[in-house]
């Protein structure tokens, strides 16, 4: 029984040249994925550790495919080992999931020596990410206001009057102990421009309200999670 298992393992080992070609293909694709991630990423959530992990994932999956190729015994054992692993890292950007899946798929293709499928698939994915990354939404702004709780009613009424009730309160942070609240309003560029045509600036109007400490207007590029 032991000899049969040993022979099965030997029979399913890939030739050395095939293994080297698989890892060479993985190296080329990993550079492509890394550069695409750098090119298409926007905002303040960029992580060097995550981008370097994308490269390592491809090599790990390629190595795994070289081990389990044509060997159901090893593949079942490996899947069982992976099933008990719990990944606790939070994915902060939804686009990062795409890159994770891309790295895993590329590693599987390289491990199976499917170079043509890998080349065509990676070209299409890279092109799609580059095109989607160049389309940015500059029509949304966040108005971040810090104020005393006593000024809440006056502030809400003023904001509603200026934006004609079309503003959207995306986030509110109530700090009861410090007697200061923080509101995040989402407005469109057209709404903001209309308000500033009537008034000199939004900040000047809001600072007239007693109890308002800070007003910031920033462009919103990512979704706010409550």
LINSULSUL-V987233 format. One line per field, one symbol per residue. psi: psi as a letter, one per 30 degrees, with the letter a starting at -180 (. if undefined). burial: 1 if it has 16 or more other ideal C-beta (glycine too) atoms within 10 Angstrom, else 0. Layout:
psi=???
burial=???
This chain:
psi=eeeeeeeeeeffklleeeeeeeeeeeeeeeeeeeeeeeefklaggkkeeeeffeeeeeeeeeeeeeefjgjeeeeeeeeeefffkkjfkkjfkffeeeeeeeeeeeeeeefghieeeeeeeeeeeeeeeeeeffjkjgfklkjkkkllffgeeeeeeeeeeeghgflkjfkkjjjeefhklkkjkklleeeeeeefeeleleeeeeffkkfkekkkjlkkflkkk.
burial=0000000000010100001001101101110111011001100000000110011011101111111110100100000000000000000010110110011011111111101001001100110010000000000111101111001000100110011000100100000000011011111000110011000001101100101100101001000000
